[in-house]
């Protein structure tokens, strides 16, 4: 969805100021809203979630002069209202977009995922091994323990693991998820630094 | 932590497009404003991908997952990573179970009594080994996981490189079954060499997702091998799985 309006530096500064008087907090809030809008569009099955989030932010930025004085409440929810409209427009334009922007999409709306070759899979695996080796031993052990068990034993195993670490099961889920995100980022960096041939 | 099981369920249903319009809006607004809910979404995504890879989703959810959830490149990337992670954990777990005990479980401070008991048990076993006839030790294993490679794919077969350290006596291969495989009673695995010889391998284990075979390391040379798997149905008929598992000993 390439319908982005031109946003001036002044308009962007006004947006940040609306989010928070403190510039650093404003930047953090801006980034948080953007990441979450991308997530919402992705959850709705939109292939161009980043573009749609940026379009939403641009529209809010451009309209800010009209709304800031009278709007009360969490600004994030105003973004949400605009995101709803952007999404509706996207759905209306989707059949055209599919042809121009999504050459990998097959007729009937089923996505043809880019297939990963054996070499690429092995390269990614090698990167993962490298990243696992770089984890502190206790974190590496946690990843292995957390993800090892399957089927019915999984829940019991994680409860046992949480008890061993002296934390609640939900805290363990969060810790494992953060480690996993950290690992994925490390693998991504590794793939970018040494692409497969 | 504001999360509860109800929220976890709602978020999972949200990811699978199972909420009403109103429920969806509520969740999305909370996603934008509550850090906990956003974090829960990230966790739920990981868990959903794992469930998909382990074939724990119903047919309906599976379709929704493939058509809706995997729509973005970011999530496809996440799934590729999850596949690698799953493979790494399986492989490492098998290797470490054959080499060292779990340090987390072993060195838990709550388990000091068990540690002491284990130490006594180890001492008895060691004494037994010295005083009685020598016990056979389990063979040293090297474990690899192979995925099926269909010869109709344009990029050629996926060949896993297998390196066997000198002390390894048995190569254990875990063969990931294709996702469409129904659940037969048994499997037959045939080892094919480049020279055209074949050999049926004994099955060392199997579950819903994989079949495990052991091959004595001494039997292998530095060359490429293929494994063909046939599903044996309850009526005794066999159906070969489409594709083969390839590995090269280096």
Boltz contact constraints between the chains, C-beta under 6 A:
constraints:
  - contact:
      token1: [A, 36]
      token2: [B, 31]
      max_distance: 6.0
  - contact:
      token1: [A, 36]
      token2: [B, 32]
      max_distance: 6.0
  - contact:
      token1: [A, 40]
      token2: [B, 28]
      max_distance: 6.0
  - contact:
      token1: [A, 42]
      token2: [B, 72]
      max_distance: 6.0
  - contact:
      token1: [A, 45]
      token2: [B, 68]
      max_distance: 6.0
  - contact:
      token1: [A, 45]
      token2: [B, 71]
      max_distance: 6.0
  - contact:
      token1: [A, 47]
      token2: [B, 71]
      max_distance: 6.0
  - contact:
      token1: [A, 47]
      token2: [B, 72]
      max_distance: 6.0
  - contact:
      token1: [A, 49]
      token2: [B, 72]
      max_distance: 6.0
  - contact:
      token1: [A, 74]
      token2: [B, 33]
      max_distance: 6.0
  - contact:
      token1: [A, 76]
      token2: [B, 32]
      max_distance: 6.0
  - contact:
      token1: [A, 76]
      token2: [B, 33]
      max_distance: 6.0
  - contact:
      token1: [A, 80]
      token2: [B, 29]
      max_distance: 6.0
  - contact:
      token1: [A, 80]
      token2: [B, 32]
      max_distance: 6.0
  - contact:
      token1: [A, 113]
      token2: [B, 76]
      max_distance: 6.0
  - contact:
      token1: [A, 116]
      token2: [B, 80]
      max_distance: 6.0
  - contact:
      token1: [A, 117]
      token2: [B, 155]
      max_distance: 6.0
  - contact:
      token1: [A, 118]
      token2: [B, 158]
      max_distance: 6.0
  - contact:
      token1: [A, 124]
      token2: [B, 84]
      max_distance: 6.0
  - contact:
      token1: [A, 125]
      token2: [B, 84]
      max_distance: 6.0
  - contact:
      token1: [A, 128]
      token2: [B, 84]
      max_distance: 6.0
  - contact:
      token1: [A, 128]
      token2: [B, 88]
      max_distance: 6.0
  - contact:
      token1: [A, 141]
      token2: [B, 104]
      max_distance: 6.0
  - contact:
      token1: [A, 144]
      token2: [B, 89]
      max_distance: 6.0
  - contact:
      token1: [A, 144]
      token2: [B, 92]
      max_distance: 6.0
  - contact:
      token1: [A, 145]
      token2: [B, 104]
      max_distance: 6.0
  - contact:
      token1: [A, 147]
      token2: [B, 89]
      max_distance: 6.0
  - contact:
      token1: [A, 148]
      token2: [B, 89]
      max_distance: 6.0
  - contact:
      token1: [A, 148]
      token2: [B, 93]
      max_distance: 6.0
  - contact:
      token1: [A, 164]
      token2: [B, 108]
      max_distance: 6.0
  - contact:
      token1: [A, 170]
      token2: [B, 1]
      max_distance: 6.0
  - contact:
      token1: [A, 173]
      token2: [B, 43]
      max_distance: 6.0
  - contact:
      token1: [A, 177]
      token2: [B, 42]
      max_distance: 6.0
  - contact:
      token1: [A, 177]
      token2: [B, 43]
      max_distance: 6.0
  - contact:
      token1: [A, 177]
      token2: [B, 46]
      max_distance: 6.0
  - contact:
      token1: [A, 180]
      token2: [B, 46]
      max_distance: 6.0
  - contact:
      token1: [A, 184]
      token2: [B, 81]
      max_distance: 6.0
  - contact:
      token1: [A, 187]
      token2: [B, 81]
      max_distance: 6.0
